[in-house]
Amino acid sequence: MPDFVDQVILHVRAGDGGNGCASVHREKFKPLGGPDGGDGGRGGDVILEVDPNTATLLEYHYRPHRKADKGKQGQGSNRDGANGGDVILPVPSGTVVKDAQTGEVLVDLVGVGTRYVIAQGGHGGLGNAALASAKRKAPGFALLGEPGDELDVMLELKSVADVALVGFPSAGKSSLIAALSAAKPKIADYPFTTLIPNLGVVTAGEDIFTVADVPGLIPGASEGKGLGHEFLRHVERCDMLVHVIDCATMEPGRDPVTDYEVIEAELHAYGKLEGRPRMVVLNKSDVPDARELAELVRPEFEARGLRVFTVSAATHDGLRELTFAMGEWVTAARANRPVEEPTRLVIRPKQLGEAGFRVRRVNDGMFQVTGEKPERWIRQTDFTNDEAVGYLADRLERLGVEQELVKAGATAGAEVVIGPMEGGYVFDWQPTLNAEAVRQGPRGSDNRLM
């Protein structure tokens, strides 16, 4: 059973809005006291929130379906329905949210308390009290609640650390992070002991920073070999890379310089890490042959402009110098970061005279109407109630849909679809270009539909 998950598909659905209520106030001597139907409640949202106590996406691996509550239906006596409860999903800092279908990045959640509404609840429908007007004094209908958003997203965790330890399997990265911090990773003398990234908090004087132990890389990791392809993304957010090199390995074809070049080639192939400062740690100096080899190769690394430290995670030899050097790098990197400006909401108002919908001719006898308002009004209409259908026709006429259909060449009886071609509302259009006419009939009916 996995105990660490850093990528998962999450299926979310926000709550539907509650339906409005069609009601007429009645009391003694006042059998028709006017409409008093309340509005439906708003559906609950699905919200992602960065939680400091959450370190993995494991919970969503086992429970990938999350759903918010629906809004309650409105009631008589002007009682609005209750709003549906929101569902707040805790995620670790560093979680990237992507559209599961397109791979488009929707948001990058970093920082405790950061929130993002991933699925928005539907609006509640208006009751007949809110729909009353001078010409429609006692509406016999109410609007339906809108459905909440439903979508699939991919959550991808990228560890937030200042320093990343990279290197071959069994290079001593886990031992090093255990010696530098209070982290307790699994340590053993066989390759691929570390199957999950480990984070440790390191203190160097007044400097406090985090170090990530990334699972061992091998040649071809950037192409999916070994564990590197799964965990290279955890290196992306780090300010500095530290190559941990095993100077005591007895494997044929292995030496410190070759190991460094192989790992660098994989980092370069993965991309996104250019310009990050590097540091080399020659590990296992407690082994005599390893110390001699470290001293032999040190000048070659220094000639490449790299800072080199010879250490032993087992005896803690050289760790103090390494810790303070990393602290200096991290402090300098933090000082050079650009100042984060507060997020600004850019409001782009619609151009004056913009209709907000579009009419196009699909073929000789069919026309399509698309736009936020017409499609939303369709979802709000109870088509079992003729008066509600007449109200929809009034709204579409006032919006200018009928005029645009005429301009597009539509004639009486033409087939019109509002919304997508598949799943949209289809009807035979009958022009009613007379917005001032009184069209109301008995409650729940409309003269145009009788």
C-alpha positions in Angstrom: 0.0 0.0 0.0 1.4 3.4 -0.9 2.1 5.9 1.9 3.1 8.8 -0.3 1.2 10.0 -3.4 2.3 13.0 -5.4 0.0 12.8 -8.4 -3.7 11.9 -8.5 -6.8 12.5 -10.7 -9.6 14.1 -8.7 -13.2 14.1 -9.7 -15.1 17.1 -8.3 -18.6 18.3 -8.5 -20.0 21.4 -6.9 -23.6 21.5 -5.5 -26.5 22.3 -7.7 -28.5 25.5 -6.9 -31.9 24.9 -5.3 -35.1 25.6 -7.2 -37.2 28.7 -6.6 -40.7 28.3 -5.2 -43.9 29.3 -6.9 -46.3 30.1 -4.0 -49.2 32.5 -3.4 -49.8 34.0 0.0 -53.1 33.0 1.5 -54.8 33.9 4.7 -58.4 34.5 5.9 -60.2 37.1 3.8 -57.1 37.2 1.5 -57.3 34.1 -0.7 -54.8 35.7 -3.2 -52.4 37.8 -1.2 -49.7 37.9 -3.9 -46.7 35.8 -4.8 -44.5 34.8 -1.8 -42.3 32.1 -3.2 -38.7 32.3 -1.9 -35.4 31.8 -3.9 -33.5 28.6 -4.0 -30.2 28.3 -2.1 -26.8 28.4 -3.7 -24.9 25.2 -4.3 -21.8 24.5 -2.3 -18.3 25.1 -3.8 -15.4 22.7 -3.9 -12.3 24.5 -2.6 -8.7 23.5 -2.5 -6.7 25.0 0.5 -3.1 24.7 1.4 -2.8 23.0 4.8 0.5 22.9 6.8 -0.5 19.5 8.2 -0.9 17.8 4.8 2.2 16.4 3.2 0.8 14.1 0.5 -2.1 13.5 -1.8 -2.7 10.0 -0.4 -6.2 10.8 0.8 -7.4 11.6 -2.8 -5.7 8.4 -4.1 -8.2 6.4 -2.0 -11.2 8.8 -2.3 -10.9 10.6 -5.7 -14.6 11.6 -5.9 -15.6 14.7 -4.0 -19.0 16.4 -4.1 -20.4 19.5 -2.4 -23.9 19.9 -1.0 -26.9 21.1 -3.1 -28.8 24.3 -2.2 -32.2 23.8 -0.7 -35.4 24.7 -2.5 -37.2 28.0 -1.7 -40.4 27.9 0.2 -43.6 29.9 0.6 -43.9 32.9 3.0 -40.8 34.4 1.2 -38.4 31.8 2.8 -35.3 31.3 0.8 -33.6 27.9 0.7 -30.4 27.3 2.6 -27.1 27.4 0.8 -25.3 24.1 0.3 -22.2 23.5 2.4 -18.8 24.0 0.8 -16.3 21.2 0.7 -12.7 22.3 1.6 -10.0 19.9 0.5 -6.6 20.3 2.2 -3.6 20.0 -0.1 0.2 20.4 0.6 2.0 23.6 -0.3 3.4 23.2 -3.8 0.4 21.5 -5.4 -0.1 22.2 -9.0 -3.7 21.9 -10.3 -4.1 20.9 -14.0 -7.1 20.2 -16.2 -7.1 16.4 -16.5 -8.2 16.5 -20.2 -5.9 19.2 -21.6 -3.1 19.4 -19.1 -3.5 23.2 -18.8 -2.3 24.5 -15.5 -5.2 26.1 -13.6 -3.4 27.2 -10.5 -0.2 26.7 -8.5 -0.9 26.6 -4.8 2.0 27.7 -2.6 1.8 29.2 0.9 -0.3 28.1 3.9 -3.9 29.3 3.6 -3.9 29.8 -0.1 -7.3 28.9 -1.5 -8.7 28.1 -5.0 -12.4 27.4 -5.9 -11.9 24.5 -8.2 -15.7 23.9 -8.8 -18.3 26.6 -8.3 -21.7 25.9 -7.0 -24.8 26.7 -9.1 -26.9 29.7 -8.4 -30.3 29.2 -6.8 -33.4 29.8 -8.9 -35.6 32.9 -8.2 -38.9 32.4 -6.6 -42.1 33.9 -8.0 -42.0 36.7 -5.5 -38.8 38.0 -7.2 -40.2 37.5 -10.7 -43.3 39.6 -10.1 -43.6 42.7 -12.2 -46.3 45.3 -13.2 -47.3 43.1 -16.1 -46.8 39.8 -14.4 -48.3 40.4 -10.9 -48.7 36.8 -9.8 -46.2 34.5 -11.7 -47.3 30.9 -11.6 -43.7 29.6 -12.0 -40.3 29.9 -10.6 -36.8 29.5 -12.0 -34.8 26.3 -11.6 -31.5 26.2 -9.8 -28.4 26.0 -12.0 -26.2 22.9 -11.9 -22.8 23.2 -10.2 -19.5 22.8 -12.0 -18.3 19.2 -12.6 -14.8 18.4 -13.8 -11.7 16.2 -13.5 -8.5 17.8 -12.4 -5.0 16.4 -11.9 -3.2 17.3 -8.6 0.5 17.2 -8.9 2.8 17.8 -5.9 6.1 19.6 -6.3 8.0 19.7 -3.0 8.8 23.2 -1.7 12.4 23.1 -0.5 15.4 25.4 -0.6 18.0 22.7 -1.4 17.7 19.5 -3.4 20.1 16.5 -2.9 20.6 14.7 -6.2 22.7 11.7 -7.1 22.9 8.0 -7.9 21.1 5.4 -5.7 23.0 4.6 -2.5 25.1 7.8 -2.8 24.2 8.5 0.8 21.6 11.2 0.3 19.3 9.7 2.9 22.1 9.4 5.4 23.1 13.0 4.8 19.7 14.5 5.3 19.3 12.4 8.5 22.6 13.8 9.7 21.7 17.4 8.8 18.2 17.4 10.2 15.7 15.6 12.3 14.3 13.7 9.3 14.3 9.9 9.6 14.3 8.5 6.1 14.7 4.8 5.4 18.4 3.9 5.1 19.8 0.6 3.8 22.8 -0.7 1.8 20.9 -1.5 -1.4 19.8 0.7 -4.3 16.4 2.5 -4.4 16.0 2.5 -0.7 14.3 5.9 -0.9 11.0 5.6 -2.8 9.6 8.9 -1.8 11.1 12.4 -1.4 12.1 13.3 2.2 12.1 16.8 3.6 14.3 18.0 6.4 14.7 21.3 8.2 18.3 22.4 8.7 19.6 25.1 11.0 22.9 26.9 10.3 23.4 29.7 12.8 20.5 32.1 12.2 19.7 30.5 8.9 16.9 28.0 8.7 16.1 26.2 5.4 14.7 23.0 4.1 16.5 20.2 2.2 14.8 17.6 0.0 16.2 14.2 -0.5 15.2 13.2 -4.1 15.0 9.5 -4.9 18.1 8.1 -6.7 18.5 8.9 -10.4 20.0 6.7 -13.0 20.9 7.2 -16.7 17.7 7.7 -18.7 15.7 9.0 -15.7 14.4 12.0 -17.7 13.0 9.5 -20.2 11.1 7.5 -17.5 13.7 4.9 -16.4 14.0 4.1 -12.7 12.4 6.5 -10.2 13.8 9.7 -11.5 11.1 10.5 -14.0 8.5 10.4 -11.2 10.4 12.6 -8.8 12.4 15.0 -10.9 9.6 17.5 -10.6 10.3 17.8 -6.9 13.6 19.5 -7.9 11.9 22.3 -9.8 11.2 24.6 -6.9 14.6 24.3 -5.2 17.0 27.3 -5.2 20.1 25.1 -5.2 21.2 21.6 -6.3 23.7 19.6 -4.3 25.3 16.7 -6.0 25.9 13.9 -3.5 28.6 11.6 -4.9 29.6 8.2 -3.6 33.4 8.1 -3.5 33.4 4.6 -2.0 31.5 2.8 -4.8 33.1 -0.3 -6.3 30.8 -0.6 -9.3 32.7 -0.9 -12.6 32.5 2.2 -14.9 31.7 4.5 -11.9 33.8 7.4 -10.7 32.9 10.7 -9.1 33.4 12.8 -12.3 31.4 10.4 -14.4 28.6 10.2 -11.9 28.4 14.0 -11.8 28.2 14.3 -15.6 25.5 11.5 -15.9 23.3 13.3 -13.3 23.9 16.7 -15.0 22.9 15.2 -18.3 19.6 14.0 -16.9 18.9 17.3 -15.2 19.6 19.1 -18.5 17.4 16.7 -20.4 14.6 17.3 -17.9 14.9 21.0 -18.3 13.6 23.9 -16.2 16.7 23.8 -14.0 19.1 26.0 -15.9 20.8 28.7 -13.9 20.4 27.0 -10.5 23.6 27.1 -8.5 25.3 23.7 -8.0 27.5 22.3 -5.2 29.4 19.0 -5.0 29.5 16.8 -1.9 32.0 14.0 -2.0 30.5 11.6 0.5 31.8 8.6 2.6 35.1 10.1 3.5 35.2 7.7 6.5 36.4 5.0 4.0 40.2 5.5 3.5 40.1 4.8 -0.3 37.1 7.1 -0.7 39.0 10.0 1.1 42.0 9.6 -1.2 39.7 9.5 -4.3 37.9 12.6 -3.1 41.2 14.6 -2.7 42.2 13.4 -6.2 39.0 14.6 -8.0 38.5 17.8 -6.0 40.7 20.0 -8.3 38.7 18.8 -11.3 35.4 19.9 -9.8 36.9 23.2 -8.6 38.2 23.9 -12.1 34.6 23.8 -13.2 33.7 26.6 -10.8 32.0 24.3 -8.2 32.3 24.5 -4.5 33.4 21.1 -3.2 33.0 19.6 0.3 34.4 16.3 1.5 32.1 14.8 4.1 31.1 11.7 5.9 27.4 11.3 6.8 28.3 8.4 9.1 30.9 10.3 11.2 29.5 13.8 10.6 33.0 14.9 9.3 32.7 18.1 7.3 29.0 18.6 7.8 29.3 21.9 9.7 31.1 23.5 6.9 28.6 22.1 4.4 25.6 23.3 6.4 26.9 26.9 6.7 27.8 27.0 3.0 24.3 25.9 2.0 22.8 28.4 4.5 24.8 31.2 2.8 23.6 30.2 -0.6 19.9 30.0 0.5 20.1 33.4 2.2 21.6 35.0 -0.9 18.9 33.4 -3.1 16.1 34.6 -0.9 17.5 38.1 -0.9 17.7 38.1 -4.7 14.1 37.0 -5.2 11.8 39.6 -6.7 9.4 41.2 -4.4 6.0 39.5 -4.8 3.3 42.0 -5.6 -0.2 41.5 -4.4 -2.5 39.7 -6.9 -4.5 42.2 -8.9 -7.9 41.2 -10.3 -8.1 42.6 -13.9 -11.7 43.5 -14.8 -12.4 43.7 -18.5 -15.9 45.1 -19.1 -17.7 44.2 -22.2 -17.6 46.6 -25.1 -20.6 49.0 -25.3 -23.3 47.5 -27.5 -21.9 43.9 -27.3 -24.8 41.5 -27.5 -23.4 38.8 -25.3 -24.6 36.0 -27.6 -24.0 34.7 -31.1 -26.4 33.4 -33.8 -25.1 31.3 -36.7 -26.7 29.4 -39.5 -25.8 25.7 -39.2 -27.6 24.7 -42.5 -30.5 25.7 -44.6 -33.1 25.1 -42.0 -31.2 25.2 -38.6 -29.7 27.9 -36.5 -27.6 27.9 -33.4 -27.6 30.4 -30.5 -24.7 30.4 -28.1 -23.8 32.7 -25.2 -23.7 32.8 -21.5 -27.1 34.4 -20.9 -29.3 32.3 -23.3 -27.6 29.0 -22.2 -28.1 29.9 -18.5 -31.7 30.9 -19.0 -32.4 27.5 -20.7 -31.0 25.7 -17.6 -33.2 27.8 -15.3 -36.5 27.1 -17.2 -39.1 24.6 -16.2 -40.3 23.4 -19.6 -43.3 21.6 -18.0 -44.7 25.0 -17.2 -46.0 27.0 -20.2 -45.8 30.3 -18.4 -42.1 29.7 -17.6 -41.6 28.9 -21.3 -43.3 32.2 -22.2 -41.1 34.1 -19.7 -38.1 32.5 -21.4 -39.3 33.8 -24.8 -39.7 37.3 -23.3 -36.2 37.2 -22.0 -34.7 36.0 -25.4 -36.7 38.7 -27.2 -35.5 41.5 -24.9 -31.9 40.3 -25.4 -32.3 40.6 -29.1 -32.1 36.9 -30.1 -35.2 37.1 -32.3 -33.9 40.1 -34.2 -30.6 38.3 -34.8 -32.4 35.2 -36.0 -34.3 37.3 -38.5 -31.1 38.9 -39.7 -29.5 35.4 -40.1 -32.4 34.4 -42.4 -34.6 32.4 -40.0 -38.2 32.1 -40.8 -41.2 30.7 -38.9 -40.8 27.0 -38.2 -37.0 27.1 -38.4 -35.2 24.7 -36.1 -33.2 26.6 -33.5 -30.8 25.1 -30.9 -29.6 27.1 -27.9 -26.3 25.8 -26.6 -24.1 23.1 -28.0 -25.2 21.1 -31.0 -25.2 18.0 -28.9 -27.1 18.4 -25.7 -28.5 21.8 -26.4 -32.2 22.8 -26.3 -33.9 22.4 -29.7 -37.2 24.0 -30.7 -39.2 25.2 -33.7 -39.0 29.0 -33.8 -42.2 31.0 -34.0 -41.4 34.8 -34.2 -43.1 37.0 -31.6 -41.6 40.4 -32.2 -44.0 42.4 -30.0 -42.4 42.9 -26.7 -45.2 45.2 -25.4 -48.0 42.7 -25.9 -49.6 41.2 -22.8 -49.1 37.5 -23.1 -50.2 36.2 -19.8 -53.1 33.7 -19.5 -54.2 31.7 -16.6 -51.6 30.9 -13.9 -49.0 28.5 -15.3 -49.9 29.2 -18.9 -49.1 31.7 -21.7 -51.4 32.9 -24.4 -48.8 32.2 -27.1 -48.7 28.6 -26.2 -52.5 27.9 -25.9 
